Amino acid sequence: MSAAILVALGLAGALGAVCRYLASWACSAWFGIASPWAILLVNLAGCLLFGLAWGALQHRAPPLVTVAVFSGFLGAFTTFSTFAGDTVMMLERGQWLQAAGNVAAHNLLGIAALAAGLALGRALA
């Protein structure tokens, strides 16, 4: 592994983490700090961006760009660990229906967003 790939990964990851924080903060300000909707919107945006980048860059971008975009930026931008934490907290509060809805929304809408981004990315490439 080259030093250039590690530097690109680190810089892109730092940018992705900052963007995730800002997007989460903005969504939390809108929906409320304890709302799982902020994380859902960030994860959906990340899935859409992943599909868009995948469709646009697949087999066209050099490895440095691929690693920076997917593992660096998007890897830091989206996180399902917070989603899992929200779901477990709902379960601990006995909010079984809300927890099931949270899991279904993240997974089904995330897959749909990635597929839409992939189609859009391929169409734009």
N, CA, C and O atoms as CSV, one atom per row, in Angstrom:
chain,resi,resn,atom,element,x,y,z
A,1,MET,N,N,0.846,-1.172,0.000
A,1,MET,CA,C,0.000,0.000,0.000
A,1,MET,C,C,0.889,1.231,0.000
A,1,MET,O,O,1.857,1.315,0.756
A,2,SER,N,N,0.552,2.177,-0.850
A,2,SER,CA,C,1.398,3.357,-0.971
A,2,SER,C,C,1.027,4.424,0.056
A,2,SER,O,O,-0.084,4.455,0.585
A,3,ALA,N,N,1.988,5.286,0.314
A,3,ALA,CA,C,1.761,6.400,1.233
A,3,ALA,C,C,0.698,7.345,0.675
A,3,ALA,O,O,-0.080,7.922,1.434
A,4,ALA,N,N,0.664,7.504,-0.648
A,4,ALA,CA,C,-0.319,8.392,-1.271
A,4,ALA,C,C,-1.741,7.903,-1.005
A,4,ALA,O,O,-2.630,8.711,-0.739
A,5,ILE,N,N,-1.964,6.598,-1.072
A,5,ILE,CA,C,-3.293,6.039,-0.804
A,5,ILE,C,C,-3.673,6.282,0.653
A,5,ILE,O,O,-4.815,6.641,0.940
A,6,LEU,N,N,-2.740,6.093,1.568
A,6,LEU,CA,C,-3.029,6.320,2.988
A,6,LEU,C,C,-3.340,7.782,3.281
A,6,LEU,O,O,-4.229,8.092,4.074
A,7,VAL,N,N,-2.604,8.669,2.636
A,7,VAL,CA,C,-2.858,10.103,2.829
A,7,VAL,C,C,-4.227,10.468,2.255
A,7,VAL,O,O,-5.004,11.173,2.900
A,8,ALA,N,N,-4.520,9.994,1.056
A,8,ALA,CA,C,-5.818,10.273,0.427
A,8,ALA,C,C,-6.953,9.699,1.279
A,8,ALA,O,O,-7.986,10.344,1.462
A,9,LEU,N,N,-6.758,8.502,1.790
A,9,LEU,CA,C,-7.759,7.871,2.650
A,9,LEU,C,C,-7.998,8.699,3.914
A,9,LEU,O,O,-9.141,8.934,4.305
A,10,GLY,N,N,-6.922,9.132,4.537
A,10,GLY,CA,C,-7.035,9.931,5.753
A,10,GLY,C,C,-7.695,11.274,5.531
A,10,GLY,O,O,-8.552,11.690,6.310
A,11,LEU,N,N,-7.296,11.952,4.468
A,11,LEU,CA,C,-7.884,13.271,4.178
A,11,LEU,C,C,-9.362,13.155,3.800
A,11,LEU,O,O,-10.196,13.936,4.258
A,12,ALA,N,N,-9.668,12.172,2.962
A,12,ALA,CA,C,-11.063,11.979,2.560
A,12,ALA,C,C,-11.911,11.534,3.755
A,12,ALA,O,O,-13.059,11.956,3.897
A,13,GLY,N,N,-11.345,10.687,4.608
A,13,GLY,CA,C,-12.055,10.253,5.804
A,13,GLY,C,C,-12.329,11.410,6.748
A,13,GLY,O,O,-13.412,11.502,7.326
A,14,ALA,N,N,-11.361,12.285,6.905
A,14,ALA,CA,C,-11.558,13.463,7.755
A,14,ALA,C,C,-12.661,14.351,7.185
A,14,ALA,O,O,-13.510,14.844,7.928
A,15,LEU,N,N,-12.652,14.554,5.884
A,15,LEU,CA,C,-13.694,15.360,5.241
A,15,LEU,C,C,-15.063,14.700,5.392
A,15,LEU,O,O,-16.054,15.376,5.671
A,16,GLY,N,N,-15.116,13.389,5.210
A,16,GLY,CA,C,-16.382,12.669,5.374
A,16,GLY,C,C,-16.914,12.768,6.789
A,16,GLY,O,O,-18.118,12.930,6.988
A,17,ALA,N,N,-16.034,12.673,7.777
A,17,ALA,CA,C,-16.452,12.770,9.177
A,17,ALA,C,C,-16.996,14.167,9.489
A,17,ALA,O,O,-18.007,14.306,10.178
A,18,VAL,N,N,-16.329,15.184,8.982
A,18,VAL,CA,C,-16.801,16.559,9.200
A,18,VAL,C,C,-18.153,16.767,8.521
A,18,VAL,O,O,-19.061,17.351,9.112
A,19,CYS,N,N,-18.289,16.296,7.292
A,19,CYS,CA,C,-19.563,16.439,6.578
A,19,CYS,C,C,-20.683,15.677,7.287
A,19,CYS,O,O,-21.813,16.159,7.360
A,20,ARG,N,N,-20.374,14.503,7.802
A,20,ARG,CA,C,-21.371,13.724,8.528
A,20,ARG,C,C,-21.817,14.467,9.775
A,20,ARG,O,O,-23.010,14.538,10.070
A,21,TYR,N,N,-20.864,15.014,10.502
A,21,TYR,CA,C,-21.187,15.757,11.709
A,21,TYR,C,C,-22.082,16.946,11.386
A,21,TYR,O,O,-23.088,17.173,12.058
A,22,LEU,N,N,-21.721,17.697,10.368
A,22,LEU,CA,C,-22.504,18.879,9.998
A,22,LEU,C,C,-23.902,18.500,9.506
A,22,LEU,O,O,-24.881,19.165,9.846
A,23,ALA,N,N,-23.996,17.448,8.718
A,23,ALA,CA,C,-25.306,17.001,8.235
A,23,ALA,C,C,-26.160,16.494,9.390
A,23,ALA,O,O,-27.350,16.801,9.460
A,24,SER,N,N,-25.570,15.726,10.292
A,24,SER,CA,C,-26.292,15.230,11.475
A,24,SER,C,C,-26.748,16.392,12.349
A,24,SER,O,O,-27.879,16.407,12.835
A,25,TRP,N,N,-25.873,17.351,12.542
A,25,TRP,CA,C,-26.190,18.518,13.357
A,25,TRP,C,C,-27.363,19.290,12.753
A,25,TRP,O,O,-28.294,19.679,13.459
A,26,ALA,N,N,-27.306,19.504,11.447
A,26,ALA,CA,C,-28.378,20.235,10.777
A,26,ALA,C,C,-29.701,19.483,10.878
A,26,ALA,O,O,-30.739,20.087,11.151
A,27,CYS,N,N,-29.671,18.172,10.661
A,27,CYS,CA,C,-30.897,17.375,10.764
A,27,CYS,C,C,-31.413,17.335,12.194
A,27,CYS,O,O,-32.622,17.411,12.415
A,28,SER,N,N,-30.529,17.218,13.155
A,28,SER,CA,C,-30.934,17.201,14.566
A,28,SER,C,C,-31.557,18.534,14.967
A,28,SER,O,O,-32.508,18.567,15.748
A,29,ALA,N,N,-31.026,19.625,14.438
A,29,ALA,CA,C,-31.596,20.934,14.727
A,29,ALA,C,C,-33.019,21.028,14.177
A,29,ALA,O,O,-33.878,21.689,14.760
A,30,TRP,N,N,-33.252,20.366,13.061
A,30,TRP,CA,C,-34.558,20.400,12.446
A,30,TRP,C,C,-35.542,19.446,13.134
A,30,TRP,O,O,-36.671,19.829,13.442
A,31,PHE,N,N,-35.102,18.185,13.374
A,31,PHE,CA,C,-35.993,17.152,13.907
A,31,PHE,C,C,-35.939,17.005,15.424
A,31,PHE,O,O,-36.832,16.400,16.017
A,32,GLY,N,N,-34.915,17.544,16.050
A,32,GLY,CA,C,-34.748,17.367,17.492
A,32,GLY,C,C,-33.576,16.439,17.760
A,32,GLY,O,O,-33.328,15.498,17.007
A,33,ILE,N,N,-32.870,16.709,18.823
A,33,ILE,CA,C,-31.618,16.015,19.121
A,33,ILE,C,C,-31.788,14.518,19.345
A,33,ILE,O,O,-30.887,13.746,19.020
A,34,ALA,N,N,-32.928,14.090,19.896
A,34,ALA,CA,C,-33.118,12.677,20.209
A,34,ALA,C,C,-33.775,11.904,19.066
A,34,ALA,O,O,-34.090,10.724,19.220
A,35,SER,N,N,-33.980,12.546,17.942
A,35,SER,CA,C,-34.694,11.920,16.839
A,35,SER,C,C,-33.789,11.012,16.011
A,35,SER,O,O,-32.674,11.396,15.658
A,36,PRO,N,N,-34.273,9.795,15.699
A,36,PRO,CA,C,-33.505,8.926,14.802
A,36,PRO,C,C,-33.576,9.387,13.349
A,36,PRO,O,O,-32.844,8.864,12.509
A,37,TRP,N,N,-34.438,10.352,13.031
A,37,TRP,CA,C,-34.593,10.816,11.653
A,37,TRP,C,C,-33.319,11.463,11.123
A,37,TRP,O,O,-33.023,11.355,9.933
A,38,ALA,N,N,-32.570,12.128,11.981
A,38,ALA,CA,C,-31.328,12.765,11.526
A,38,ALA,C,C,-30.359,11.712,10.998
A,38,ALA,O,O,-29.751,11.889,9.942
A,39,ILE,N,N,-30.224,10.628,11.732
A,39,ILE,CA,C,-29.305,9.570,11.311
A,39,ILE,C,C,-29.826,8.875,10.063
A,39,ILE,O,O,-29.050,8.531,9.171
A,40,LEU,N,N,-31.142,8.666,9.996
A,40,LEU,CA,C,-31.733,8.065,8.805
A,40,LEU,C,C,-31.418,8.904,7.574
A,40,LEU,O,O,-30.999,8.367,6.549
A,41,LEU,N,N,-31.617,10.223,7.665
A,41,LEU,CA,C,-31.361,11.087,6.515
A,41,LEU,C,C,-29.888,11.086,6.111
A,41,LEU,O,O,-29.570,11.078,4.922
A,42,VAL,N,N,-28.986,11.095,7.101
A,42,VAL,CA,C,-27.555,11.045,6.782
A,42,VAL,C,C,-27.208,9.708,6.109
A,42,VAL,O,O,-26.477,9.679,5.119
A,43,ASN,N,N,-27.735,8.607,6.651
A,43,ASN,CA,C,-27.439,7.306,6.054
A,43,ASN,C,C,-28.029,7.178,4.653
A,43,ASN,O,O,-27.402,6.597,3.766
A,44,LEU,N,N,-29.231,7.716,4.449
A,44,LEU,CA,C,-29.822,7.687,3.109
A,44,LEU,C,C,-29.023,8.538,2.134
A,44,LEU,O,O,-28.800,8.140,0.991
A,45,ALA,N,N,-28.595,9.705,2.586
A,45,ALA,CA,C,-27.753,10.559,1.734
A,45,ALA,C,C,-26.454,9.840,1.391
A,45,ALA,O,O,-25.993,9.891,0.251
A,46,GLY,N,N,-25.862,9.170,2.384
A,46,GLY,CA,C,-24.632,8.416,2.137
A,46,GLY,C,C,-24.849,7.286,1.155
A,46,GLY,O,O,-24.007,7.048,0.289
A,47,CYS,N,N,-25.971,6.580,1.276
A,47,CYS,CA,C,-26.275,5.507,0.327
A,47,CYS,C,C,-26.480,6.053,-1.080
A,47,CYS,O,O,-26.015,5.459,-2.052
A,48,LEU,N,N,-27.172,7.174,-1.190
A,48,LEU,CA,C,-27.372,7.799,-2.492
A,48,LEU,C,C,-26.039,8.241,-3.100
A,48,LEU,O,O,-25.776,8.011,-4.280
A,49,LEU,N,N,-25.208,8.874,-2.281
A,49,LEU,CA,C,-23.884,9.306,-2.757
A,49,LEU,C,C,-23.023,8.116,-3.161
A,49,LEU,O,O,-22.291,8.182,-4.149
A,50,PHE,N,N,-23.110,7.018,-2.391
A,50,PHE,CA,C,-22.353,5.808,-2.719
A,50,PHE,C,C,-22.764,5.287,-4.089
A,50,PHE,O,O,-21.919,4.997,-4.936
A,51,GLY,N,N,-24.077,5.172,-4.295
A,51,GLY,CA,C,-24.564,4.681,-5.585
A,51,GLY,C,C,-24.188,5.597,-6.726
A,51,GLY,O,O,-23.801,5.134,-7.798
A,52,LEU,N,N,-24.300,6.895,-6.504
A,52,LEU,CA,C,-23.938,7.884,-7.518
A,52,LEU,C,C,-22.456,7.770,-7.876
A,52,LEU,O,O,-22.095,7.727,-9.052
A,53,ALA,N,N,-21.607,7.721,-6.856
A,53,ALA,CA,C,-20.163,7.613,-7.094
A,53,ALA,C,C,-19.809,6.277,-7.730
A,53,ALA,O,O,-18.977,6.213,-8.635
A,54,TRP,N,N,-20.443,5.217,-7.255
A,54,TRP,CA,C,-20.178,3.884,-7.798
A,54,TRP,C,C,-20.543,3.845,-9.282
A,54,TRP,O,O,-19.774,3.363,-10.114
A,55,GLY,N,N,-21.714,4.355,-9.590
A,55,GLY,CA,C,-22.144,4.365,-10.985
A,55,GLY,C,C,-21.258,5.223,-11.868
A,55,GLY,O,O,-20.991,4.869,-13.017
A,56,ALA,N,N,-20.804,6.345,-11.342
A,56,ALA,CA,C,-19.996,7.270,-12.133
A,56,ALA,C,C,-18.531,6.844,-12.235
A,56,ALA,O,O,-17.888,7.067,-13.260
A,57,LEU,N,N,-18.010,6.233,-11.178
A,57,LEU,CA,C,-16.568,5.954,-11.119
A,57,LEU,C,C,-16.189,4.513,-11.419
A,57,LEU,O,O,-15.022,4.227,-11.684
A,58,GLN,N,N,-17.140,3.611,-11.382
A,58,GLN,CA,C,-16.849,2.192,-11.537
A,58,GLN,C,C,-16.048,1.928,-12.814
A,58,GLN,O,O,-16.467,2.296,-13.912
A,59,HIS,N,N,-14.914,1.299,-12.654
A,59,HIS,CA,C,-14.001,0.929,-13.750
A,59,HIS,C,C,-13.415,2.131,-14.496
A,59,HIS,O,O,-12.799,1.959,-15.548
A,60,ARG,N,N,-13.598,3.348,-13.964
A,60,ARG,CA,C,-13.082,4.532,-14.640
A,60,ARG,C,C,-12.041,5.271,-13.809
A,60,ARG,O,O,-11.149,5.919,-14.356
A,61,ALA,N,N,-12.155,5.173,-12.509
A,61,ALA,CA,C,-11.288,5.963,-11.619
A,61,ALA,C,C,-10.069,5.152,-11.194
A,61,ALA,O,O,-10.148,3.930,-11.068
A,62,PRO,N,N,-8.950,5.821,-10.973
A,62,PRO,CA,C,-7.768,5.132,-10.477
A,62,PRO,C,C,-7.990,4.671,-9.026
A,62,PRO,O,O,-8.835,5.228,-8.325
A,63,PRO,N,N,-7.237,3.663,-8.577
A,63,PRO,CA,C,-7.402,3.138,-7.224
A,63,PRO,C,C,-7.323,4.205,-6.134
A,63,PRO,O,O,-8.043,4.120,-5.139
A,64,LEU,N,N,-6.477,5.188,-6.302
A,64,LEU,CA,C,-6.348,6.253,-5.305
A,64,LEU,C,C,-7.693,6.969,-5.098
A,64,LEU,O,O,-8.098,7.222,-3.963
A,65,VAL,N,N,-8.368,7.287,-6.188
A,65,VAL,CA,C,-9.653,7.972,-6.114
A,65,VAL,C,C,-10.716,7.048,-5.519
A,65,VAL,O,O,-11.506,7.471,-4.676
A,66,THR,N,N,-10.735,5.812,-5.949
A,66,THR,CA,C,-11.706,4.840,-5.449
A,66,THR,C,C,-11.586,4.660,-3.942
A,66,THR,O,O,-12.591,4.687,-3.232
A,67,VAL,N,N,-10.375,4.480,-3.456
A,67,VAL,CA,C,-10.151,4.310,-2.012
A,67,VAL,C,C,-10.551,5.572,-1.261
A,67,VAL,O,O,-11.205,5.497,-0.220
A,68,ALA,N,N,-10.165,6.718,-1.779
A,68,ALA,CA,C,-10.478,7.983,-1.109
A,68,ALA,C,C,-11.997,8.210,-1.036
A,68,ALA,O,O,-12.516,8.607,0.007
A,69,VAL,N,N,-12.693,7.960,-2.126
A,69,VAL,CA,C,-14.140,8.223,-2.161
A,69,VAL,C,C,-14.912,7.217,-1.317
A,69,VAL,O,O,-15.717,7.608,-0.472
A,70,PHE,N,N,-14.674,5.925,-1.538
A,70,PHE,CA,C,-15.512,4.914,-0.893
A,70,PHE,C,C,-15.077,4.603,0.538
A,70,PHE,O,O,-15.889,4.683,1.459
A,71,SER,N,N,-13.834,4.257,0.732
A,71,SER,CA,C,-13.381,3.920,2.086
A,71,SER,C,C,-13.159,5.158,2.933
A,71,SER,O,O,-13.425,5.149,4.135
A,72,GLY,N,N,-12.676,6.218,2.315
A,72,GLY,CA,C,-12.375,7.435,3.056
A,72,GLY,C,C,-13.618,8.274,3.315
A,72,GLY,O,O,-14.182,8.244,4.409
A,73,PHE,N,N,-14.036,9.017,2.307
A,73,PHE,CA,C,-15.140,9.956,2.503
A,73,PHE,C,C,-16.442,9.265,2.908
A,73,PHE,O,O,-17.004,9.567,3.960
A,74,LEU,N,N,-16.921,8.338,2.077
A,74,LEU,CA,C,-18.217,7.715,2.353
A,74,LEU,C,C,-18.171,6.788,3.561
A,74,LEU,O,O,-19.167,6.646,4.270
A,75,GLY,N,N,-17.027,6.157,3.804
A,75,GLY,CA,C,-16.897,5.318,4.991
A,75,GLY,C,C,-17.016,6.114,6.273
A,75,GLY,O,O,-17.543,5.619,7.269
A,76,ALA,N,N,-16.534,7.334,6.255
A,76,ALA,CA,C,-16.632,8.196,7.435
A,76,ALA,C,C,-17.962,8.943,7.482
A,76,ALA,O,O,-18.445,9.285,8.562
A,77,PHE,N,N,-18.548,9.192,6.332
A,77,PHE,CA,C,-19.798,9.950,6.283
A,77,PHE,C,C,-20.987,9.144,6.817
A,77,PHE,O,O,-21.815,9.678,7.555
A,78,THR,N,N,-21.072,7.877,6.451
A,78,THR,CA,C,-22.205,7.066,6.891
A,78,THR,C,C,-21.785,6.142,8.017
A,78,THR,O,O,-20.652,5.663,8.064
A,79,THR,N,N,-22.708,5.905,8.909
A,79,THR,CA,C,-22.446,4.955,9.994
A,79,THR,C,C,-23.748,4.288,10.392
A,79,THR,O,O,-24.771,4.938,10.606
A,80,PHE,N,N,-23.678,3.001,10.480
A,80,PHE,CA,C,-24.849,2.285,10.951
A,80,PHE,C,C,-24.728,1.931,12.428
A,80,PHE,O,O,-25.645,1.352,13.010
A,81,SER,N,N,-23.603,2.278,13.029
A,81,SER,CA,C,-23.474,2.009,14.464
A,81,SER,C,C,-24.416,2.904,15.261
A,81,SER,O,O,-24.996,2.464,16.254
A,82,THR,N,N,-24.570,4.134,14.841
A,82,THR,CA,C,-25.507,5.030,15.519
A,82,THR,C,C,-26.929,4.552,15.296
A,82,THR,O,O,-27.757,4.604,16.206
A,83,PHE,N,N,-27.211,4.092,14.106
A,83,PHE,CA,C,-28.523,3.512,13.800
A,83,PHE,C,C,-28.807,2.325,14.713
A,83,PHE,O,O,-29.905,2.199,15.254
A,84,ALA,N,N,-27.836,1.477,14.878
A,84,ALA,CA,C,-28.025,0.318,15.757
A,84,ALA,C,C,-28.249,0.761,17.206
A,84,ALA,O,O,-29.087,0.198,17.911
A,85,GLY,N,N,-27.506,1.757,17.634
A,85,GLY,CA,C,-27.677,2.276,18.988
A,85,GLY,C,C,-29.068,2.845,19.205
A,85,GLY,O,O,-29.692,2.590,20.235
A,86,ASP,N,N,-29.559,3.615,18.241
A,86,ASP,CA,C,-30.920,4.160,18.340
A,86,ASP,C,C,-31.947,3.034,18.423
A,86,ASP,O,O,-32.893,3.095,19.208
A,87,THR,N,N,-31.743,2.009,17.604
A,87,THR,CA,C,-32.689,0.896,17.582
A,87,THR,C,C,-32.690,0.157,18.917
A,87,THR,O,O,-33.751,-0.175,19.446
A,88,VAL,N,N,-31.512,-0.097,19.453
A,88,VAL,CA,C,-31.423,-0.778,20.752
A,88,VAL,C,C,-32.065,0.059,21.849
A,88,VAL,O,O,-32.749,-0.476,22.722
A,89,MET,N,N,-31.846,1.375,21.805
A,89,MET,CA,C,-32.482,2.240,22.813
A,89,MET,C,C,-34.003,2.182,22.710
A,89,MET,O,O,-34.693,2.164,23.729
A,90,MET,N,N,-34.529,2.152,21.487
A,90,MET,CA,C,-35.977,2.019,21.313
A,90,MET,C,C,-36.462,0.702,21.896
A,90,MET,O,O,-37.488,0.655,22.575
A,91,LEU,N,N,-35.719,-0.368,21.628
A,91,LEU,CA,C,-36.087,-1.678,22.161
A,91,LEU,C,C,-36.050,-1.676,23.685
A,91,LEU,O,O,-36.929,-2.249,24.329
A,92,GLU,N,N,-35.045,-1.038,24.260
A,92,GLU,CA,C,-34.949,-0.969,25.718
A,92,GLU,C,C,-36.111,-0.178,26.328
A,92,GLU,O,O,-36.505,-0.436,27.465
A,93,ARG,N,N,-36.657,0.781,25.578
A,93,ARG,CA,C,-37.802,1.561,26.057
A,93,ARG,C,C,-39.126,0.861,25.754
A,93,ARG,O,O,-40.198,1.382,26.059
A,94,GLY,N,N,-39.037,-0.335,25.148
A,94,GLY,CA,C,-40.254,-1.077,24.813
A,94,GLY,C,C,-40.948,-0.571,23.568
A,94,GLY,O,O,-42.119,-0.882,23.351
A,95,GLN,N,N,-40.265,0.194,22.752
A,95,GLN,CA,C,-40.835,0.749,21.521
A,95,GLN,C,C,-40.570,-0.200,20.358
A,95,GLN,O,O,-39.813,0.110,19.438
A,96,TRP,N,N,-41.207,-1.350,20.424
A,96,TRP,CA,C,-40.949,-2.408,19.447
A,96,TRP,C,C,-41.346,-2.001,18.033
A,96,TRP,O,O,-40.600,-2.258,17.088
A,97,LEU,N,N,-42.491,-1.379,17.874
A,97,LEU,CA,C,-42.955,-0.979,16.551
A,97,LEU,C,C,-42.042,0.089,15.949
A,97,LEU,O,O,-41.699,0.022,14.769
A,98,GLN,N,N,-41.651,1.072,16.761
A,98,GLN,CA,C,-40.748,2.118,16.277
A,98,GLN,C,C,-39.392,1.524,15.885
A,98,GLN,O,O,-38.802,1.922,14.881
A,99,ALA,N,N,-38.906,0.575,16.682
A,99,ALA,CA,C,-37.619,-0.066,16.375
A,99,ALA,C,C,-37.704,-0.841,15.056
A,99,ALA,O,O,-36.795,-0.771,14.228
A,100,ALA,N,N,-38.794,-1.573,14.871
A,100,ALA,CA,C,-38.980,-2.331,13.622
A,100,ALA,C,C,-39.084,-1.373,12.432
A,100,ALA,O,O,-38.527,-1.634,11.366
A,101,GLY,N,N,-39.804,-0.258,12.624
A,101,GLY,CA,C,-39.903,0.738,11.557
A,101,GLY,C,C,-38.557,1.369,11.243
A,101,GLY,O,O,-38.248,1.632,10.081
A,102,ASN,N,N,-37.755,1.613,12.276
A,102,ASN,CA,C,-36.418,2.181,12.100
A,102,ASN,C,C,-35.537,1.237,11.282
A,102,ASN,O,O,-34.853,1.669,10.354
A,103,VAL,N,N,-35.555,-0.039,11.623
A,103,VAL,CA,C,-34.753,-1.040,10.894
A,103,VAL,C,C,-35.226,-1.145,9.449
A,103,VAL,O,O,-34.416,-1.138,8.522
A,104,ALA,N,N,-36.537,-1.241,9.260
A,104,ALA,CA,C,-37.077,-1.371,7.904
A,104,ALA,C,C,-36.754,-0.137,7.060
A,104,ALA,O,O,-36.336,-0.261,5.909
A,105,ALA,N,N,-36.948,1.050,7.636
A,105,ALA,CA,C,-36.692,2.286,6.885
A,105,ALA,C,C,-35.235,2.393,6.476
A,105,ALA,O,O,-34.940,2.697,5.320
A,106,HIS,N,N,-34.314,2.147,7.408
A,106,HIS,CA,C,-32.886,2.249,7.073
A,106,HIS,C,C,-32.498,1.266,5.976
A,106,HIS,O,O,-31.803,1.632,5.028
A,107,ASN,N,N,-32.938,0.044,6.100
A,107,ASN,CA,C,-32.517,-0.975,5.146
A,107,ASN,C,C,-33.211,-0.831,3.797
A,107,ASN,O,O,-32.543,-0.791,2.764
A,108,LEU,N,N,-34.525,-0.755,3.788
A,108,LEU,CA,C,-35.244,-0.694,2.515
A,108,LEU,C,C,-34.983,0.611,1.772
A,108,LEU,O,O,-34.699,0.599,0.574
A,109,LEU,N,N,-35.078,1.737,2.478
A,109,LEU,CA,C,-34.842,3.018,1.821
A,109,LEU,C,C,-33.368,3.204,1.457
A,109,LEU,O,O,-33.056,3.830,0.444
A,110,GLY,N,N,-32.469,2.669,2.270
A,110,GLY,CA,C,-31.041,2.747,1.956
A,110,GLY,C,C,-30.699,2.005,0.673
A,110,GLY,O,O,-29.951,2.503,-0.168
A,111,ILE,N,N,-31.252,0.821,0.537
A,111,ILE,CA,C,-31.026,0.035,-0.681
A,111,ILE,C,C,-31.635,0.750,-1.884
A,111,ILE,O,O,-31.020,0.816,-2.949
A,112,ALA,N,N,-32.846,1.286,-1.713
A,112,ALA,CA,C,-33.489,2.014,-2.809
A,112,ALA,C,C,-32.691,3.265,-3.185
A,112,ALA,O,O,-32.540,3.574,-4.367
A,113,ALA,N,N,-32.181,3.983,-2.180
A,113,ALA,CA,C,-31.388,5.187,-2.454
A,113,ALA,C,C,-30.097,4.830,-3.179
A,113,ALA,O,O,-29.698,5.530,-4.110
A,114,LEU,N,N,-29.442,3.749,-2.763
A,114,LEU,CA,C,-28.213,3.347,-3.446
A,114,LEU,C,C,-28.512,2.960,-4.895
A,114,LEU,O,O,-27.775,3.344,-5.803
A,115,ALA,N,N,-29.580,2.207,-5.113
A,115,ALA,CA,C,-29.949,1.807,-6.479
A,115,ALA,C,C,-30.265,3.039,-7.335
A,115,ALA,O,O,-29.881,3.096,-8.504
A,116,ALA,N,N,-30.960,4.020,-6.759
A,116,ALA,CA,C,-31.272,5.248,-7.497
A,116,ALA,C,C,-29.998,6.029,-7.819
A,116,ALA,O,O,-29.834,6.533,-8.930
A,117,GLY,N,N,-29.105,6.124,-6.847
A,117,GLY,CA,C,-27.843,6.813,-7.096
A,117,GLY,C,C,-26.997,6.103,-8.123
A,117,GLY,O,O,-26.361,6.744,-8.959
A,118,LEU,N,N,-26.981,4.782,-8.069
A,118,LEU,CA,C,-26.224,3.986,-9.034
A,118,LEU,C,C,-26.769,4.225,-10.452
A,118,LEU,O,O,-26.003,4.438,-11.392
A,119,ALA,N,N,-28.090,4.187,-10.591
A,119,ALA,CA,C,-28.693,4.424,-11.911
A,119,ALA,C,C,-28.387,5.831,-12.397
A,119,ALA,O,O,-28.064,6.025,-13.569
A,120,LEU,N,N,-28.486,6.808,-11.516
A,120,LEU,CA,C,-28.192,8.197,-11.882
A,120,LEU,C,C,-26.721,8.370,-12.233
A,120,LEU,O,O,-26.382,9.033,-13.214
A,121,GLY,N,N,-25.852,7.772,-11.428
A,121,GLY,CA,C,-24.417,7.856,-11.700
A,121,GLY,C,C,-24.039,7.250,-13.029
A,121,GLY,O,O,-23.230,7.804,-13.772
A,122,ARG,N,N,-24.632,6.103,-13.324
A,122,ARG,CA,C,-24.348,5.447,-14.619
A,122,ARG,C,C,-24.905,6.270,-15.775
A,122,ARG,O,O,-24.290,6.350,-16.839
A,123,ALA,N,N,-26.066,6.880,-15.565
A,123,ALA,CA,C,-26.661,7.699,-16.618
A,123,ALA,C,C,-25.822,8.959,-16.892
A,123,ALA,O,O,-25.750,9.424,-18.029
A,124,LEU,N,N,-25.193,9.501,-15.850
A,124,LEU,CA,C,-24.397,10.714,-16.002
A,124,LEU,C,C,-22.981,10.430,-16.504
A,124,LEU,O,O,-22.296,11.332,-16.986
A,125,ALA,N,N,-22.550,9.183,-16.388
A,125,ALA,CA,C,-21.162,8.850,-16.751
A,125,ALA,C,C,-20.998,8.757,-18.259
A,125,ALA,O,O,-19.900,8.487,-18.745
